Amino acid sequence: MKALYIDAFGVDDQKKSSSLFTVLKYLDQVLVDVECPKHLSQSLKESEVFKKEATRYAYFEERADELFNHIQQDVDSLIQASTFEEILMNAFEIIRNQKILQNKHELKEGRQLRNVLQSILTSEKQTVENIPFVMHMLQGIHSDSAVFTDAICTVTDLTHPVKKQEVTYVIGCSGKNYPSFPVHNGLFDEDYLAKIPSYPSMNQRYGYYMNALSWIDTSAEEIYYSYSTNDYQGKEMQLAYEVQSKVDMKEENTPWPILIVDNHVDIKHELTPETAHQLFLDNKGQLNGSVSTVESYYRNPYGYFIQKGLGIMDQEFSGLDPITIGNIQHHFMYTLLTSYKDSSKRKQYALQEDGEKYSNIEMKLKSY
């Protein structure tokens, strides 16, 4: 499941999945093997209580089956590998064929991974005992680059210089966020470090740090320093002193023009009486519902139209949702009132027998 969640097989890149994350949540609940489960919808269809859920589970089974068909060859190559070295090679082959490597930063990480695997697989000291250490090392591989470039702009952080551009925008230049000089806290704080002989003082380290940021001053012909005037709580924020000391503060700061897109047109939708009759009334012209149904209509009339009128249900998988739990409770009460007409026997026998029935249902759900 972890491999699926991080899209290790490149399913999302290939556009082969429909609502991939939702399908993964479903598999997280029901997957007990490396094969796609296909029995749940049929089991629920045979149940008096859960037959309405069978359609939803059938949908997830179909989506999960598509997912497994796409990755089955790759999964088989990992499962059928007989040695740890073969597993590593097959796993790298899966990564090597993914479209994500078209991104040059991902390609750089892929080459780094290849170099590490080459050194591991050619080592004569590779033993079974070393496998946990190898896995730990592989998990630690990441890109050391903080620079991202496309056809429009280059994005970097303060400590990674880039080539000179036409315009530079330095954002987050409030006194709270800029220049983000690292100050030591905790057990080994600045007072502790000040007592270490030959250790650079905080003033010296601050000078070195600001020196490293001097590349910003020559990064472009035009440089814009931007900061928020207020935080999320509405408290005023000031421009950082380091910026004030290097720019001409005689001119007033220019606020960014705020673009407000307000093309929303409120369209009022109305159903004709004929359409409403066809959607919500039964053959006898009666509207069947419950207290919860009426509440859901007043809470969200449009949502009620979508779910109850058109019959379109959310395909989000969340296990036993409130609707299913309500169905169980309603069925329990219906069985109680219809199976035991004699009220004196109802309390004595109904709870025991139906309790056993729903205990069996619970056990079946756990087995899934």
C-alpha positions in Angstrom: 0.0 0.0 0.0 2.9 2.4 0.7 4.2 1.9 -2.8 0.7 2.7 -4.2 0.3 5.8 -2.1 3.6 7.3 -3.3 2.7 6.2 -6.8 5.8 4.1 -7.1 4.4 2.4 -10.3 3.7 5.6 -12.1 -0.1 5.0 -12.3 -0.9 8.7 -11.9 1.5 9.7 -14.6 0.0 7.3 -17.1 -3.5 8.7 -16.4 -4.7 5.1 -15.9 -6.5 5.7 -12.6 -9.9 7.1 -11.8 -10.0 8.9 -8.4 -6.8 7.1 -7.5 -6.6 8.3 -3.9 -10.2 7.2 -3.3 -9.5 3.7 -4.7 -6.4 3.5 -2.5 -8.5 4.3 0.6 -10.8 1.4 -0.4 -7.8 -1.0 -0.9 -6.4 0.1 2.4 -9.5 -1.3 4.1 -9.9 -4.6 2.2 -6.5 -5.6 0.7 -5.0 -8.6 2.4 -2.9 -9.9 -0.4 -1.2 -8.7 -3.5 -4.2 -9.7 -5.6 -7.2 -7.5 -6.2 -10.2 -8.4 -4.0 -13.3 -9.2 -6.0 -15.8 -10.8 -3.6 -17.1 -8.0 -1.5 -19.9 -6.7 -3.7 -21.3 -10.1 -4.3 -21.4 -10.8 -0.6 -23.1 -7.5 0.1 -25.6 -8.1 -2.6 -26.8 -11.3 -0.9 -27.3 -9.4 2.4 -30.6 -7.8 3.2 -29.0 -4.9 5.0 -26.1 -4.2 2.8 -27.5 -4.8 -0.7 -27.7 -1.1 -1.4 -24.0 -0.8 -0.7 -23.2 -3.6 -3.2 -23.3 -1.1 -6.2 -20.8 1.2 -4.5 -18.4 -1.6 -3.6 -18.8 -3.0 -7.2 -17.6 0.4 -8.5 -14.5 0.3 -6.3 -13.8 -3.3 -7.2 -13.9 -2.4 -10.9 -11.6 0.6 -10.4 -9.2 -1.5 -8.2 -9.2 -4.2 -10.9 -8.1 -1.6 -13.5 -5.3 -0.5 -11.2 -4.0 -4.0 -10.6 -4.2 -4.8 -14.4 -1.9 -1.8 -15.0 0.7 -2.7 -12.3 0.5 -6.5 -12.3 3.6 -7.0 -14.5 5.7 -4.8 -12.3 4.3 -6.4 -9.1 5.1 -9.9 -10.4 8.7 -8.8 -11.2 9.2 -7.9 -7.6 7.4 -10.9 -6.1 9.1 -13.4 -8.3 12.6 -12.1 -7.7 14.6 -14.7 -5.9 17.4 -12.5 -4.5 17.7 -9.1 -2.9 19.9 -7.9 -5.7 17.2 -9.0 -8.2 14.6 -7.1 -6.3 16.7 -3.9 -6.4 17.3 -4.3 -10.1 13.6 -4.9 -10.9 12.6 -2.0 -8.7 15.0 0.3 -10.5 13.7 -0.8 -13.8 10.2 0.2 -12.8 11.4 3.6 -11.8 13.5 4.0 -14.9 10.5 3.7 -17.2 8.4 6.3 -15.5 7.5 9.6 -17.2 8.4 11.6 -14.1 12.1 11.3 -15.1 11.4 13.7 -17.9 11.7 16.3 -15.1 15.4 17.2 -14.9 15.4 17.4 -11.1 13.7 13.9 -10.8 16.2 12.7 -13.4 19.1 13.9 -11.2 17.7 11.9 -8.3 17.3 8.9 -10.5 21.0 9.1 -11.6 22.0 9.4 -7.9 20.0 6.3 -7.1 21.6 4.4 -10.0 25.1 5.3 -8.8 24.2 4.1 -5.3 22.7 0.8 -6.6 25.8 0.2 -8.8 28.1 0.5 -5.8 25.9 -1.8 -3.7 25.4 -4.5 -6.4 29.1 -4.6 -7.3 30.2 -4.9 -3.6 31.6 -8.3 -2.6 30.7 -7.6 1.0 26.9 -7.5 0.4 25.2 -10.0 2.8 21.7 -10.6 4.1 22.6 -8.8 7.3 23.4 -5.6 5.4 20.0 -5.4 3.8 18.4 -3.2 6.6 21.3 -0.8 6.3 21.0 -0.7 2.5 17.3 0.1 2.8 17.9 2.9 5.3 20.5 4.4 3.0 18.2 4.3 0.0 15.4 6.0 1.9 17.7 8.8 2.6 18.4 9.7 -1.0 16.9 13.0 -2.0 17.7 15.9 -4.3 20.1 18.5 -2.8 18.8 21.1 -5.2 16.4 23.9 -4.1 16.3 25.5 -7.6 13.4 24.9 -10.0 13.5 26.3 -13.5 10.9 26.4 -16.3 10.3 28.5 -19.4 8.8 31.4 -17.4 10.9 31.8 -14.3 13.5 30.4 -11.9 12.5 29.7 -8.2 15.1 29.4 -5.5 15.7 30.0 -1.8 18.0 32.6 -0.2 21.0 30.3 0.1 21.1 28.9 -3.5 22.3 31.6 -6.0 21.1 31.5 -9.6 22.2 33.1 -12.9 21.4 36.8 -13.4 17.9 37.5 -14.5 16.0 40.5 -15.8 13.9 40.9 -12.7 14.2 39.4 -9.2 11.3 39.2 -6.7 12.3 38.5 -3.1 9.2 37.6 -1.2 8.5 37.2 2.5 10.8 40.2 3.5 9.1 41.0 6.8 11.1 41.4 9.9 9.7 38.1 11.1 10.8 36.0 8.1 13.9 37.8 6.5 16.8 37.1 6.4 15.9 33.9 8.4 19.3 33.8 10.2 19.5 30.5 12.1 19.8 31.1 15.9 20.6 28.2 18.2 18.0 27.3 20.9 17.5 24.5 23.4 20.2 22.8 25.3 23.0 24.1 23.1 21.8 27.6 22.8 23.7 30.8 22.0 24.8 31.3 25.6 26.3 27.8 25.6 28.0 28.3 22.2 29.5 31.7 23.4 31.5 29.8 26.0 33.2 27.5 23.5 36.7 28.7 22.7 37.4 29.6 19.1 33.7 29.1 18.1 32.5 32.0 16.0 30.3 34.4 17.8 26.8 35.1 16.8 27.8 38.5 15.3 30.5 36.8 13.2 28.1 34.1 12.0 25.5 36.7 11.2 28.1 38.5 9.1 29.0 35.3 7.2 25.4 34.6 6.6 24.6 38.0 5.2 27.7 37.7 3.1 26.3 34.6 1.6 23.1 36.5 0.7 24.9 39.3 -1.1 24.3 37.5 -4.5 20.7 38.8 -4.3 22.0 42.4 -4.8 23.4 41.5 -8.2 20.8 38.9 -9.3 19.0 41.3 -11.7 18.7 44.8 -13.0 15.5 45.3 -11.1 14.9 43.8 -7.7 11.6 43.9 -5.9 11.4 43.2 -2.1 7.9 42.1 -1.1 6.3 41.5 2.3 2.9 41.2 3.9 1.7 44.3 5.7 -0.4 42.1 8.1 -0.4 38.5 9.3 -3.5 36.2 9.4 -4.5 37.7 12.8 -4.5 41.2 11.4 -1.3 42.2 13.3 0.9 44.7 11.4 4.2 43.5 10.0 7.2 45.7 9.1 9.7 45.5 6.4 12.9 43.8 7.6 15.7 46.1 8.8 18.2 44.4 6.5 16.1 45.4 3.5 15.4 49.0 4.8 19.2 49.6 5.2 19.9 48.8 1.5 17.0 50.4 -0.4 15.9 54.0 -0.8 13.2 54.4 1.8 12.4 58.0 0.7 9.8 56.6 -1.6 6.7 55.0 -0.2 6.2 51.3 -0.6 4.0 50.4 -3.5 1.2 48.0 -2.7 0.6 45.1 -5.1 -2.5 45.6 -7.2 -5.0 43.0 -5.9 -6.9 41.3 -8.7 -10.4 40.3 -7.8 -12.1 38.0 -10.3 -15.8 38.5 -9.8 -17.5 37.1 -12.9 -19.8 34.9 -10.9 -23.4 34.9 -12.1 -26.0 33.5 -9.7 -28.2 31.3 -11.8 -31.4 30.2 -10.2 -32.4 26.7 -11.1 -35.9 25.5 -10.8 -37.6 22.2 -11.4 -40.8 22.0 -13.3 -43.7 20.3 -11.4 -43.6 17.4 -13.9 -39.9 16.8 -13.4 -40.2 17.0 -9.6 -43.0 14.5 -9.7 -41.0 12.0 -11.7 -37.9 12.4 -9.5 -39.4 12.3 -6.0 -42.8 10.8 -6.0 -43.7 7.1 -6.2 -46.2 5.5 -8.5 -49.0 6.4 -6.1 -48.0 10.1 -6.1 -46.7 9.9 -2.6 -43.4 11.3 -1.2 -41.7 8.7 1.0 -39.1 9.9 3.4 -37.9 10.1 7.0 -37.0 12.7 9.5 -33.4 12.6 8.4 -34.5 12.9 4.8 -36.4 16.1 5.5 -33.5 17.5 7.5 -31.1 16.8 4.7 -33.4 18.7 2.3 -33.6 21.8 4.5 -29.8 21.6 5.1 -28.9 21.4 1.4 -31.8 21.4 -1.2 -29.4 21.1 -4.1 -27.5 18.2 -2.5 -30.9 16.5 -1.8 -31.8 16.9 -5.5 -28.4 15.3 -6.6 -28.6 12.4 -4.2 -32.3 11.6 -3.8 -33.6 12.9 -7.1 -30.9 12.0 -9.6 -29.6 9.1 -7.5 -25.9 10.3 -7.7 -24.0 9.3 -4.6 -20.5 10.3 -3.6 -18.0 7.7 -4.6 -15.8 8.5 -1.6 -15.0 5.3 0.3 -15.2 5.7 4.1 -16.1 2.2 5.4 -19.5 2.2 7.2 -20.8 5.6 6.6 -23.8 7.1 8.6 -26.2 6.0 5.9 -25.2 2.4 6.2 -25.3 2.5 10.0 -28.8 4.0 9.7 -29.8 1.1 7.4 -28.6 -1.4 10.0 -30.6 0.3 12.7 -33.7 0.6 10.6 -33.5 -3.1 9.6 -33.0 -4.1 13.2 -36.1 -2.2 14.3 -38.1 -3.5 11.3 -37.2 -7.1 12.1 -38.0 -6.6 15.8 -41.5 -5.2 15.1 -42.5 -7.6 12.3 -41.0 -10.9 13.5 -42.3 -10.7 17.0 -45.9 -9.5 17.2 -46.3 -10.6 20.8 -44.8 -7.7 22.8 -44.2 -9.9 25.8 -41.9 -12.2 23.8 -40.4 -9.3 21.7 -38.0 -8.1 24.4 -37.1 -11.6 25.5 -36.2 -13.1 22.2 -35.7 -10.4 19.6 -32.6 -8.8 21.0 -30.9 -12.1 21.5 -31.6 -13.4 18.0 -30.9 -10.2 16.1 -27.9 -9.5 18.3 -26.5 -12.8 17.2 -27.3 -12.0 13.6 -25.5 -8.6 13.7 -22.6 -10.2 15.6 -22.2 -12.5 12.6 -22.3 -9.5 10.2 -19.6 -7.8 12.2 -17.4 -10.9 12.1 -17.9 -11.1 8.3 -16.9 -7.4 7.9 -13.8 -8.0 10.0 -12.9 -11.0 7.9 -12.9 -8.7 4.8 
